[in-house]
Amino acid sequence: MSKSIFYHAGCPVCLSAEHDIVDLVGKQNVEIVNIGEHRNRIEEAEKAGVKSVPAMVTPTGNVLHINYGASMAEVKG
């Protein structure tokens, strides 16, 4: 993986964090995944170690959980 992946669920907390992440690392360095819209990516996020969103998975596989918005169980509904 050459880019970080930022997972979120589209809530206000997540959208605010998305803007901050893009400002910090640059849009070209991060893939934004709204798992509220792209539910087929939930399993991928969980396998990467995402426990809540918003969260960013770095190119080395580290998971950075950012400002708790929702658990993965809540996202799955």
mmCIF file of the N, C-alpha and C atoms, coordinates in Angstrom:
data_MODEL
# 
_entry.id   MODEL 
# 
loop_
_atom_site.group_PDB 
_atom_site.id 
_atom_site.type_symbol 
_atom_site.label_atom_id 
_atom_site.label_alt_id 
_atom_site.label_comp_id 
_atom_site.label_asym_id 
_atom_site.label_entity_id 
_atom_site.label_seq_id 
_atom_site.pdbx_PDB_ins_code 
_atom_site.Cartn_x 
_atom_site.Cartn_y 
_atom_site.Cartn_z 
_atom_site.occupancy 
_atom_site.B_iso_or_equiv 
_atom_site.pdbx_formal_charge 
_atom_site.auth_seq_id 
_atom_site.auth_comp_id 
_atom_site.auth_asym_id 
_atom_site.auth_atom_id 
_atom_site.pdbx_PDB_model_num 
ATOM 1   N N  . MET A 1 1  ? 0.854   -1.168 0.000  1.00 0.00 ? 1  MET A N  1 
ATOM 2   C CA . MET A 1 1  ? 0.000   0.000  0.000  1.00 0.00 ? 1  MET A CA 1 
ATOM 3   C C  . MET A 1 1  ? 0.905   1.237  0.000  1.00 0.00 ? 1  MET A C  1 
ATOM 4   N N  . SER A 1 2  ? 0.678   2.137  -0.933 1.00 0.00 ? 2  SER A N  1 
ATOM 5   C CA . SER A 1 2  ? 1.515   3.327  -1.000 1.00 0.00 ? 2  SER A CA 1 
ATOM 6   C C  . SER A 1 2  ? 0.839   4.561  -0.422 1.00 0.00 ? 2  SER A C  1 
ATOM 7   N N  . LYS A 1 3  ? -0.477  4.533  -0.293 1.00 0.00 ? 3  LYS A N  1 
ATOM 8   C CA . LYS A 1 3  ? -1.225  5.642  0.290  1.00 0.00 ? 3  LYS A CA 1 
ATOM 9   C C  . LYS A 1 3  ? -1.823  5.210  1.620  1.00 0.00 ? 3  LYS A C  1 
ATOM 10  N N  . SER A 1 4  ? -2.082  6.182  2.454  1.00 0.00 ? 4  SER A N  1 
ATOM 11  C CA . SER A 1 4  ? -2.898  5.910  3.636  1.00 0.00 ? 4  SER A CA 1 
ATOM 12  C C  . SER A 1 4  ? -4.343  5.779  3.169  1.00 0.00 ? 4  SER A C  1 
ATOM 13  N N  . ILE A 1 5  ? -5.145  5.065  3.955  1.00 0.00 ? 5  ILE A N  1 
ATOM 14  C CA . ILE A 1 5  ? -6.578  4.969  3.673  1.00 0.00 ? 5  ILE A CA 1 
ATOM 15  C C  . ILE A 1 5  ? -7.315  5.534  4.876  1.00 0.00 ? 5  ILE A C  1 
ATOM 16  N N  . PHE A 1 6  ? -8.158  6.521  4.635  1.00 0.00 ? 6  PHE A N  1 
ATOM 17  C CA . PHE A 1 6  ? -8.945  7.154  5.687  1.00 0.00 ? 6  PHE A CA 1 
ATOM 18  C C  . PHE A 1 6  ? -10.375 6.650  5.561  1.00 0.00 ? 6  PHE A C  1 
ATOM 19  N N  . TYR A 1 7  ? -10.822 5.906  6.573  1.00 0.00 ? 7  TYR A N  1 
ATOM 20  C CA . TYR A 1 7  ? -12.178 5.367  6.597  1.00 0.00 ? 7  TYR A CA 1 
ATOM 21  C C  . TYR A 1 7  ? -13.051 6.247  7.470  1.00 0.00 ? 7  TYR A C  1 
ATOM 22  N N  . HIS A 1 8  ? -14.249 6.520  6.983  1.00 0.00 ? 8  HIS A N  1 
ATOM 23  C CA . HIS A 1 8  ? -15.211 7.249  7.809  1.00 0.00 ? 8  HIS A CA 1 
ATOM 24  C C  . HIS A 1 8  ? -16.626 6.853  7.414  1.00 0.00 ? 8  HIS A C  1 
ATOM 25  N N  . ALA A 1 9  ? -17.613 7.335  8.166  1.00 0.00 ? 9  ALA A N  1 
ATOM 26  C CA . ALA A 1 9  ? -19.000 6.951  7.944  1.00 0.00 ? 9  ALA A CA 1 
ATOM 27  C C  . ALA A 1 9  ? -19.876 8.112  7.486  1.00 0.00 ? 9  ALA A C  1 
ATOM 28  N N  . GLY A 1 10 ? -19.289 9.267  7.236  1.00 0.00 ? 10 GLY A N  1 
ATOM 29  C CA . GLY A 1 10 ? -20.056 10.389 6.715  1.00 0.00 ? 10 GLY A CA 1 
ATOM 30  C C  . GLY A 1 10 ? -20.678 11.305 7.758  1.00 0.00 ? 10 GLY A C  1 
ATOM 31  N N  . CYS A 1 11 ? -20.478 11.015 9.031  1.00 0.00 ? 11 CYS A N  1 
ATOM 32  C CA . CYS A 1 11 ? -21.047 11.866 10.085 1.00 0.00 ? 11 CYS A CA 1 
ATOM 33  C C  . CYS A 1 11 ? -20.253 13.180 10.181 1.00 0.00 ? 11 CYS A C  1 
ATOM 34  N N  . PRO A 1 12 ? -20.778 14.174 10.870 1.00 0.00 ? 12 PRO A N  1 
ATOM 35  C CA . PRO A 1 12 ? -20.065 15.446 11.001 1.00 0.00 ? 12 PRO A CA 1 
ATOM 36  C C  . PRO A 1 12 ? -18.667 15.315 11.600 1.00 0.00 ? 12 PRO A C  1 
ATOM 37  N N  . VAL A 1 13 ? -18.496 14.452 12.609 1.00 0.00 ? 13 VAL A N  1 
ATOM 38  C CA . VAL A 1 13 ? -17.173 14.229 13.208 1.00 0.00 ? 13 VAL A CA 1 
ATOM 39  C C  . VAL A 1 13 ? -16.219 13.688 12.150 1.00 0.00 ? 13 VAL A C  1 
ATOM 40  N N  . CYS A 1 14 ? -16.698 12.720 11.379 1.00 0.00 ? 14 CYS A N  1 
ATOM 41  C CA . CYS A 1 14 ? -15.873 12.095 10.339 1.00 0.00 ? 14 CYS A CA 1 
ATOM 42  C C  . CYS A 1 14 ? -15.503 13.083 9.239  1.00 0.00 ? 14 CYS A C  1 
ATOM 43  N N  . LEU A 1 15 ? -16.463 13.877 8.801  1.00 0.00 ? 15 LEU A N  1 
ATOM 44  C CA . LEU A 1 15 ? -16.199 14.833 7.724  1.00 0.00 ? 15 LEU A CA 1 
ATOM 45  C C  . LEU A 1 15 ? -15.207 15.899 8.159  1.00 0.00 ? 15 LEU A C  1 
ATOM 46  N N  . SER A 1 16 ? -15.315 16.344 9.399  1.00 0.00 ? 16 SER A N  1 
ATOM 47  C CA . SER A 1 16 ? -14.367 17.310 9.928  1.00 0.00 ? 16 SER A CA 1 
ATOM 48  C C  . SER A 1 16 ? -12.963 16.717 9.954  1.00 0.00 ? 16 SER A C  1 
ATOM 49  N N  . ALA A 1 17 ? -12.858 15.465 10.431 1.00 0.00 ? 17 ALA A N  1 
ATOM 50  C CA . ALA A 1 17 ? -11.559 14.798 10.475 1.00 0.00 ? 17 ALA A CA 1 
ATOM 51  C C  . ALA A 1 17 ? -11.009 14.589 9.061  1.00 0.00 ? 17 ALA A C  1 
ATOM 52  N N  . GLU A 1 18 ? -11.886 14.268 8.104  1.00 0.00 ? 18 GLU A N  1 
ATOM 53  C CA . GLU A 1 18 ? -11.446 14.093 6.711  1.00 0.00 ? 18 GLU A CA 1 
ATOM 54  C C  . GLU A 1 18 ? -10.771 15.362 6.194  1.00 0.00 ? 18 GLU A C  1 
ATOM 55  N N  . HIS A 1 19 ? -11.397 16.505 6.415  1.00 0.00 ? 19 HIS A N  1 
ATOM 56  C CA . HIS A 1 19 ? -10.815 17.768 5.952  1.00 0.00 ? 19 HIS A CA 1 
ATOM 57  C C  . HIS A 1 19 ? -9.460  18.019 6.595  1.00 0.00 ? 19 HIS A C  1 
ATOM 58  N N  . ASP A 1 20 ? -9.348  17.739 7.875  1.00 0.00 ? 20 ASP A N  1 
ATOM 59  C CA . ASP A 1 20 ? -8.068  17.935 8.573  1.00 0.00 ? 20 ASP A CA 1 
ATOM 60  C C  . ASP A 1 20 ? -6.988  16.991 8.045  1.00 0.00 ? 20 ASP A C  1 
ATOM 61  N N  . ILE A 1 21 ? -7.355  15.732 7.821  1.00 0.00 ? 21 ILE A N  1 
ATOM 62  C CA . ILE A 1 21 ? -6.385  14.757 7.298  1.00 0.00 ? 21 ILE A CA 1 
ATOM 63  C C  . ILE A 1 21 ? -5.900  15.181 5.915  1.00 0.00 ? 21 ILE A C  1 
ATOM 64  N N  . VAL A 1 22 ? -6.809  15.560 5.045  1.00 0.00 ? 22 VAL A N  1 
ATOM 65  C CA . VAL A 1 22 ? -6.417  15.998 3.695  1.00 0.00 ? 22 VAL A CA 1 
ATOM 66  C C  . VAL A 1 22 ? -5.508  17.214 3.781  1.00 0.00 ? 22 VAL A C  1 
ATOM 67  N N  . ASP A 1 23 ? -5.821  18.150 4.663  1.00 0.00 ? 23 ASP A N  1 
ATOM 68  C CA . ASP A 1 23 ? -4.964  19.329 4.836  1.00 0.00 ? 23 ASP A CA 1 
ATOM 69  C C  . ASP A 1 23 ? -3.575  18.935 5.337  1.00 0.00 ? 23 ASP A C  1 
ATOM 70  N N  . LEU A 1 24 ? -3.508  17.941 6.216  1.00 0.00 ? 24 LEU A N  1 
ATOM 71  C CA . LEU A 1 24 ? -2.229  17.534 6.806  1.00 0.00 ? 24 LEU A CA 1 
ATOM 72  C C  . LEU A 1 24 ? -1.348  16.734 5.860  1.00 0.00 ? 24 LEU A C  1 
ATOM 73  N N  . VAL A 1 25 ? -1.930  15.754 5.168  1.00 0.00 ? 25 VAL A N  1 
ATOM 74  C CA . VAL A 1 25 ? -1.105  14.839 4.379  1.00 0.00 ? 25 VAL A CA 1 
ATOM 75  C C  . VAL A 1 25 ? -1.208  15.056 2.876  1.00 0.00 ? 25 VAL A C  1 
ATOM 76  N N  . GLY A 1 26 ? -2.190  15.832 2.437  1.00 0.00 ? 26 GLY A N  1 
ATOM 77  C CA . GLY A 1 26 ? -2.378  16.077 1.012  1.00 0.00 ? 26 GLY A CA 1 
ATOM 78  C C  . GLY A 1 26 ? -3.281  15.034 0.379  1.00 0.00 ? 26 GLY A C  1 
ATOM 79  N N  . LYS A 1 27 ? -4.205  15.467 -0.451 1.00 0.00 ? 27 LYS A N  1 
ATOM 80  C CA . LYS A 1 27 ? -5.190  14.584 -1.077 1.00 0.00 ? 27 LYS A CA 1 
ATOM 81  C C  . LYS A 1 27 ? -4.541  13.463 -1.878 1.00 0.00 ? 27 LYS A C  1 
ATOM 82  N N  . GLN A 1 28 ? -3.376  13.737 -2.466 1.00 0.00 ? 28 GLN A N  1 
ATOM 83  C CA . GLN A 1 28 ? -2.697  12.730 -3.287 1.00 0.00 ? 28 GLN A CA 1 
ATOM 84  C C  . GLN A 1 28 ? -2.097  11.604 -2.449 1.00 0.00 ? 28 GLN A C  1 
ATOM 85  N N  . ASN A 1 29 ? -2.019  11.778 -1.135 1.00 0.00 ? 29 ASN A N  1 
ATOM 86  C CA . ASN A 1 29 ? -1.392  10.786 -0.261 1.00 0.00 ? 29 ASN A CA 1 
ATOM 87  C C  . ASN A 1 29 ? -2.374  9.963  0.554  1.00 0.00 ? 29 ASN A C  1 
ATOM 88  N N  . VAL A 1 30 ? -3.672  10.185 0.340  1.00 0.00 ? 30 VAL A N  1 
ATOM 89  C CA . VAL A 1 30 ? -4.668  9.466  1.133  1.00 0.00 ? 30 VAL A CA 1 
ATOM 90  C C  . VAL A 1 30 ? -5.879  9.124  0.265  1.00 0.00 ? 30 VAL A C  1 
ATOM 91  N N  . GLU A 1 31 ? -6.344  7.890  0.424  1.00 0.00 ? 31 GLU A N  1 
ATOM 92  C CA . GLU A 1 31 ? -7.583  7.454  -0.207 1.00 0.00 ? 31 GLU A CA 1 
ATOM 93  C C  . GLU A 1 31 ? -8.688  7.630  0.828  1.00 0.00 ? 31 GLU A C  1 
ATOM 94  N N  . ILE A 1 32 ? -9.745  8.317  0.463  1.00 0.00 ? 32 ILE A N  1 
ATOM 95  C CA . ILE A 1 32 ? -10.871 8.550  1.358  1.00 0.00 ? 32 ILE A CA 1 
ATOM 96  C C  . ILE A 1 32 ? -11.943 7.503  1.054  1.00 0.00 ? 32 ILE A C  1 
ATOM 97  N N  . VAL A 1 33 ? -12.372 6.778  2.091  1.00 0.00 ? 33 VAL A N  1 
ATOM 98  C CA . VAL A 1 33 ? -13.406 5.757  1.921  1.00 0.00 ? 33 VAL A CA 1 
ATOM 99  C C  . VAL A 1 33 ? -14.540 6.033  2.905  1.00 0.00 ? 33 VAL A C  1 
ATOM 100 N N  . ASN A 1 34 ? -15.693 6.414  2.383  1.00 0.00 ? 34 ASN A N  1 
ATOM 101 C CA . ASN A 1 34 ? -16.886 6.589  3.200  1.00 0.00 ? 34 ASN A CA 1 
ATOM 102 C C  . ASN A 1 34 ? -17.585 5.237  3.240  1.00 0.00 ? 34 ASN A C  1 
ATOM 103 N N  . ILE A 1 35 ? -17.427 4.511  4.347  1.00 0.00 ? 35 ILE A N  1 
ATOM 104 C CA . ILE A 1 35 ? -18.006 3.177  4.420  1.00 0.00 ? 35 ILE A CA 1 
ATOM 105 C C  . ILE A 1 35 ? -19.510 3.210  4.656  1.00 0.00 ? 35 ILE A C  1 
ATOM 106 N N  . GLY A 1 36 ? -20.049 4.387  4.920  1.00 0.00 ? 36 GLY A N  1 
ATOM 107 C CA . GLY A 1 36 ? -21.501 4.533  4.942  1.00 0.00 ? 36 GLY A CA 1 
ATOM 108 C C  . GLY A 1 36 ? -22.066 4.421  3.540  1.00 0.00 ? 36 GLY A C  1 
ATOM 109 N N  . GLU A 1 37 ? -21.309 4.882  2.562  1.00 0.00 ? 37 GLU A N  1 
ATOM 110 C CA . GLU A 1 37 ? -21.715 4.814  1.157  1.00 0.00 ? 37 GLU A CA 1 
ATOM 111 C C  . GLU A 1 37 ? -21.173 3.568  0.464  1.00 0.00 ? 37 GLU A C  1 
ATOM 112 N N  . HIS A 1 38 ? -19.994 3.120  0.870  1.00 0.00 ? 38 HIS A N  1 
ATOM 113 C CA . HIS A 1 38 ? -19.335 1.968  0.247  1.00 0.00 ? 38 HIS A CA 1 
ATOM 114 C C  . HIS A 1 38 ? -19.238 0.835  1.263  1.00 0.00 ? 38 HIS A C  1 
ATOM 115 N N  . ARG A 1 39 ? -20.389 0.269  1.585  1.00 0.00 ? 39 ARG A N  1 
ATOM 116 C CA . ARG A 1 39 ? -20.479 -0.735 2.649  1.00 0.00 ? 39 ARG A CA 1 
ATOM 117 C C  . ARG A 1 39 ? -19.672 -1.984 2.334  1.00 0.00 ? 39 ARG A C  1 
ATOM 118 N N  . ASN A 1 40 ? -19.365 -2.219 1.072  1.00 0.00 ? 40 ASN A N  1 
ATOM 119 C CA . ASN A 1 40 ? -18.559 -3.373 0.693  1.00 0.00 ? 40 ASN A CA 1 
ATOM 120 C C  . ASN A 1 40 ? -17.116 -3.247 1.183  1.00 0.00 ? 40 ASN A C  1 
ATOM 121 N N  . ARG A 1 41 ? -16.733 -2.079 1.690  1.00 0.00 ? 41 ARG A N  1 
ATOM 122 C CA . ARG A 1 41 ? -15.371 -1.865 2.196  1.00 0.00 ? 41 ARG A CA 1 
ATOM 123 C C  . ARG A 1 41 ? -15.271 -2.045 3.713  1.00 0.00 ? 41 ARG A C  1 
ATOM 124 N N  . ILE A 1 42 ? -16.396 -2.332 4.386  1.00 0.00 ? 42 ILE A N  1 
ATOM 125 C CA . ILE A 1 42 ? -16.395 -2.507 5.845  1.00 0.00 ? 42 ILE A CA 1 
ATOM 126 C C  . ILE A 1 42 ? -15.489 -3.665 6.251  1.00 0.00 ? 42 ILE A C  1 
ATOM 127 N N  . GLU A 1 43 ? -15.630 -4.798 5.599  1.00 0.00 ? 43 GLU A N  1 
ATOM 128 C CA . GLU A 1 43 ? -14.817 -5.964 5.943  1.00 0.00 ? 43 GLU A CA 1 
ATOM 129 C C  . GLU A 1 43 ? -13.330 -5.673 5.766  1.00 0.00 ? 43 GLU A C  1 
ATOM 130 N N  . GLU A 1 44 ? -12.993 -4.969 4.702  1.00 0.00 ? 44 GLU A N  1 
ATOM 131 C CA . GLU A 1 44 ? -11.599 -4.564 4.450  1.00 0.00 ? 44 GLU A CA 1 
ATOM 132 C C  . GLU A 1 44 ? -11.060 -3.730 5.609  1.00 0.00 ? 44 GLU A C  1 
ATOM 133 N N  . ALA A 1 45 ? -11.866 -2.762 6.054  1.00 0.00 ? 45 ALA A N  1 
ATOM 134 C CA . ALA A 1 45 ? -11.453 -1.900 7.164  1.00 0.00 ? 45 ALA A CA 1 
ATOM 135 C C  . ALA A 1 45 ? -11.248 -2.712 8.435  1.00 0.00 ? 45 ALA A C  1 
ATOM 136 N N  . GLU A 1 46 ? -12.164 -3.615 8.720  1.00 0.00 ? 46 GLU A N  1 
ATOM 137 C CA . GLU A 1 46 ? -12.045 -4.442 9.915  1.00 0.00 ? 46 GLU A CA 1 
ATOM 138 C C  . GLU A 1 46 ? -10.806 -5.334 9.847  1.00 0.00 ? 46 GLU A C  1 
ATOM 139 N N  . LYS A 1 47 ? -10.541 -5.924 8.703  1.00 0.00 ? 47 LYS A N  1 
ATOM 140 C CA . LYS A 1 47 ? -9.348  -6.770 8.549  1.00 0.00 ? 47 LYS A CA 1 
ATOM 141 C C  . LYS A 1 47 ? -8.070  -5.969 8.750  1.00 0.00 ? 47 LYS A C  1 
ATOM 142 N N  . ALA A 1 48 ? -8.111  -4.678 8.406  1.00 0.00 ? 48 ALA A N  1 
ATOM 143 C CA . ALA A 1 48 ? -6.948  -3.812 8.599  1.00 0.00 ? 48 ALA A CA 1 
ATOM 144 C C  . ALA A 1 48 ? -6.771  -3.417 10.060 1.00 0.00 ? 48 ALA A C  1 
ATOM 145 N N  . GLY A 1 49 ? -7.800  -3.664 10.895 1.00 0.00 ? 49 GLY A N  1 
ATOM 146 C CA . GLY A 1 49 ? -7.707  -3.345 12.319 1.00 0.00 ? 49 GLY A CA 1 
ATOM 147 C C  . GLY A 1 49 ? -8.532  -2.156 12.759 1.00 0.00 ? 49 GLY A C  1 
ATOM 148 N N  . VAL A 1 50 ? -9.365  -1.621 11.880 1.00 0.00 ? 50 VAL A N  1 
ATOM 149 C CA . VAL A 1 50 ? -10.206 -0.475 12.234 1.00 0.00 ? 50 VAL A CA 1 
ATOM 150 C C  . VAL A 1 50 ? -11.294 -0.939 13.201 1.00 0.00 ? 50 VAL A C  1 
ATOM 151 N N  . LYS A 1 51 ? -11.370 -0.287 14.364 1.00 0.00 ? 51 LYS A N  1 
ATOM 152 C CA . LYS A 1 51 ? -12.347 -0.622 15.398 1.00 0.00 ? 51 LYS A CA 1 
ATOM 153 C C  . LYS A 1 51 ? -13.456 0.421  15.482 1.00 0.00 ? 51 LYS A C  1 
ATOM 154 N N  . SER A 1 52 ? -13.153 1.637  15.033 1.00 0.00 ? 52 SER A N  1 
ATOM 155 C CA . SER A 1 52 ? -14.127 2.722  15.026 1.00 0.00 ? 52 SER A CA 1 
ATOM 156 C C  . SER A 1 52 ? -13.713 3.700  13.939 1.00 0.00 ? 52 SER A C  1 
ATOM 157 N N  . VAL A 1 53 ? -14.661 4.509  13.521 1.00 0.00 ? 53 VAL A N  1 
ATOM 158 C CA . VAL A 1 53 ? -14.368 5.545  12.524 1.00 0.00 ? 53 VAL A CA 1 
ATOM 159 C C  . VAL A 1 53 ? -14.636 6.902  13.146 1.00 0.00 ? 53 VAL A C  1 
ATOM 160 N N  . PRO A 1 54 ? -13.905 7.898  12.720 1.00 0.00 ? 54 PRO A N  1 
ATOM 161 C CA . PRO A 1 54 ? -12.921 7.916  11.650 1.00 0.00 ? 54 PRO A CA 1 
ATOM 162 C C  . PRO A 1 54 ? -11.602 7.266  12.079 1.00 0.00 ? 54 PRO A C  1 
ATOM 163 N N  . ALA A 1 55 ? -10.946 6.661  11.092 1.00 0.00 ? 55 ALA A N  1 
ATOM 164 C CA . ALA A 1 55 ? -9.650  6.031  11.330 1.00 0.00 ? 55 ALA A CA 1 
ATOM 165 C C  . ALA A 1 55 ? -8.844  6.048  10.036 1.00 0.00 ? 55 ALA A C  1 
ATOM 166 N N  . MET A 1 56 ? -7.529  6.080  10.197 1.00 0.00 ? 56 MET A N  1 
ATOM 167 C CA . MET A 1 56 ? -6.656  6.053  9.040  1.00 0.00 ? 56 MET A CA 1 
ATOM 168 C C  . MET A 1 56 ? -5.697  4.892  9.180  1.00 0.00 ? 56 MET A C  1 
ATOM 169 N N  . VAL A 1 57 ? -5.556  4.138  8.084  1.00 0.00 ? 57 VAL A N  1 
ATOM 170 C CA . VAL A 1 57 ? -4.590  3.053  8.025  1.00 0.00 ? 57 VAL A CA 1 
ATOM 171 C C  . VAL A 1 57 ? -3.404  3.573  7.218  1.00 0.00 ? 57 VAL A C  1 
ATOM 172 N N  . THR A 1 58 ? -2.229  3.540  7.835  1.00 0.00 ? 58 THR A N  1 
ATOM 173 C CA . THR A 1 58 ? -1.025  4.073  7.189  1.00 0.00 ? 58 THR A CA 1 
ATOM 174 C C  . THR A 1 58 ? -0.456  3.061  6.194  1.00 0.00 ? 58 THR A C  1 
ATOM 175 N N  . PRO A 1 59 ? 0.438   3.502  5.317  1.00 0.00 ? 59 PRO A N  1 
ATOM 176 C CA . PRO A 1 59 ? 1.050   2.572  4.363  1.00 0.00 ? 59 PRO A CA 1 
ATOM 177 C C  . PRO A 1 59 ? 1.774   1.398  5.021  1.00 0.00 ? 59 PRO A C  1 
ATOM 178 N N  . THR A 1 60 ? 2.197   1.546  6.267  1.00 0.00 ? 60 THR A N  1 
ATOM 179 C CA . THR A 1 60 ? 2.867   0.451  6.974  1.00 0.00 ? 60 THR A CA 1 
ATOM 180 C C  . THR A 1 60 ? 1.886   -0.443 7.722  1.00 0.00 ? 60 THR A C  1 
ATOM 181 N N  . GLY A 1 61 ? 0.589   -0.126 7.662  1.00 0.00 ? 61 GLY A N  1 
ATOM 182 C CA . GLY A 1 61 ? -0.434  -0.947 8.302  1.00 0.00 ? 61 GLY A CA 1 
ATOM 183 C C  . GLY A 1 61 ? -0.844  -0.513 9.689  1.00 0.00 ? 61 GLY A C  1 
ATOM 184 N N  . ASN A 1 62 ? -0.276  0.575  10.195 1.00 0.00 ? 62 ASN A N  1 
ATOM 185 C CA . ASN A 1 62 ? -0.712  1.083  11.498 1.00 0.00 ? 62 ASN A CA 1 
ATOM 186 C C  . ASN A 1 62 ? -2.097  1.705  11.374 1.00 0.00 ? 62 ASN A C  1 
ATOM 187 N N  . VAL A 1 63 ? -2.938  1.506  12.383 1.00 0.00 ? 63 VAL A N  1 
ATOM 188 C CA . VAL A 1 63 ? -4.276  2.075  12.395 1.00 0.00 ? 63 VAL A CA 1 
ATOM 189 C C  . VAL A 1 63 ? -4.304  3.227  13.392 1.00 0.00 ? 63 VAL A C  1 
ATOM 190 N N  . LEU A 1 64 ? -4.672  4.391  12.902 1.00 0.00 ? 64 LEU A N  1 
ATOM 191 C CA . LEU A 1 64 ? -4.773  5.578  13.742 1.00 0.00 ? 64 LEU A CA 1 
ATOM 192 C C  . LEU A 1 64 ? -6.252  5.909  13.911 1.00 0.00 ? 64 LEU A C  1 
ATOM 193 N N  . HIS A 1 65 ? -6.781  5.632  15.101 1.00 0.00 ? 65 HIS A N  1 
ATOM 194 C CA . HIS A 1 65 ? -8.179  5.953  15.380 1.00 0.00 ? 65 HIS A CA 1 
ATOM 195 C C  . HIS A 1 65 ? -8.245  7.422  15.782 1.00 0.00 ? 65 HIS A C  1 
ATOM 196 N N  . ILE A 1 66 ? -9.125  8.152  15.137 1.00 0.00 ? 66 ILE A N  1 
ATOM 197 C CA . ILE A 1 66 ? -9.166  9.611  15.267 1.00 0.00 ? 66 ILE A CA 1 
ATOM 198 C C  . ILE A 1 66 ? -10.523 10.050 15.807 1.00 0.00 ? 66 ILE A C  1 
ATOM 199 N N  . ASN A 1 67 ? -10.530 10.761 16.926 1.00 0.00 ? 67 ASN A N  1 
ATOM 200 C CA . ASN A 1 67 ? -11.735 11.417 17.416 1.00 0.00 ? 67 ASN A CA 1 
ATOM 201 C C  . ASN A 1 67 ? -12.979 10.556 17.245 1.00 0.00 ? 67 ASN A C  1 
ATOM 202 N N  . TYR A 1 68 ? -13.204 9.643  18.141 1.00 0.00 ? 68 TYR A N  1 
ATOM 203 C CA . TYR A 1 68 ? -14.276 8.645  18.063 1.00 0.00 ? 68 TYR A CA 1 
ATOM 204 C C  . TYR A 1 68 ? -15.588 9.202  17.499 1.00 0.00 ? 68 TYR A C  1 
ATOM 205 N N  . GLY A 1 69 ? -16.059 8.562  16.439 1.00 0.00 ? 69 GLY A N  1 
ATOM 206 C CA . GLY A 1 69 ? -17.342 8.937  15.831 1.00 0.00 ? 69 GLY A CA 1 
ATOM 207 C C  . GLY A 1 69 ? -18.349 7.817  15.961 1.00 0.00 ? 69 GLY A C  1 
ATOM 208 N N  . ALA A 1 70 ? -17.966 6.589  15.561 1.00 0.00 ? 70 ALA A N  1 
ATOM 209 C CA . ALA A 1 70 ? -18.862 5.436  15.639 1.00 0.00 ? 70 ALA A CA 1 
ATOM 210 C C  . ALA A 1 70 ? -18.054 4.154  15.624 1.00 0.00 ? 70 ALA A C  1 
ATOM 211 N N  . SER A 1 71 ? -18.551 3.151  16.377 1.00 0.00 ? 71 SER A N  1 
ATOM 212 C CA . SER A 1 71 ? -17.905 1.841  16.353 1.00 0.00 ? 71 SER A CA 1 
ATOM 213 C C  . SER A 1 71 ? -18.244 1.154  15.033 1.00 0.00 ? 71 SER A C  1 
ATOM 214 N N  . MET A 1 72 ? -17.479 0.133  14.676 1.00 0.00 ? 72 MET A N  1 
ATOM 215 C CA . MET A 1 72 ? -17.780 -0.613 13.461 1.00 0.00 ? 72 MET A CA 1 
ATOM 216 C C  . MET A 1 72 ? -19.132 -1.317 13.603 1.00 0.00 ? 72 MET A C  1 
ATOM 217 N N  . ALA A 1 73 ? -19.481 -1.753 14.801 1.00 0.00 ? 73 ALA A N  1 
ATOM 218 C CA . ALA A 1 73 ? -20.802 -2.380 15.015 1.00 0.00 ? 73 ALA A CA 1 
ATOM 219 C C  . ALA A 1 73 ? -21.918 -1.393 14.702 1.00 0.00 ? 73 ALA A C  1 
ATOM 220 N N  . GLU A 1 74 ? -21.746 -0.136 15.099 1.00 0.00 ? 74 GLU A N  1 
ATOM 221 C CA . GLU A 1 74 ? -22.737 0.888  14.799 1.00 0.00 ? 74 GLU A CA 1 
ATOM 222 C C  . GLU A 1 74 ? -22.821 1.154  13.302 1.00 0.00 ? 74 GLU A C  1 
ATOM 223 N N  . VAL A 1 75 ? -21.683 1.152  12.643 1.00 0.00 ? 75 VAL A N  1 
ATOM 224 C CA . VAL A 1 75 ? -21.642 1.395  11.198 1.00 0.00 ? 75 VAL A CA 1 
ATOM 225 C C  . VAL A 1 75 ? -22.373 0.262  10.462 1.00 0.00 ? 75 VAL A C  1 
ATOM 226 N N  . LYS A 1 76 ? -22.146 -0.963 10.914 1.00 0.00 ? 76 LYS A N  1 
ATOM 227 C CA . LYS A 1 76 ? -22.796 -2.114 10.266 1.00 0.00 ? 76 LYS A CA 1 
ATOM 228 C C  . LYS A 1 76 ? -24.293 -2.103 10.465 1.00 0.00 ? 76 LYS A C  1 
ATOM 229 N N  . GLY A 1 77 ? -24.727 -1.510 11.587 1.00 0.00 ? 77 GLY A N  1 
ATOM 230 C CA . GLY A 1 77 ? -26.144 -1.378 11.885 1.00 0.00 ? 77 GLY A CA 1 
ATOM 231 C C  . GLY A 1 77 ? -26.759 -2.658 12.216 1.00 0.00 ? 77 GLY A C  1 
# 
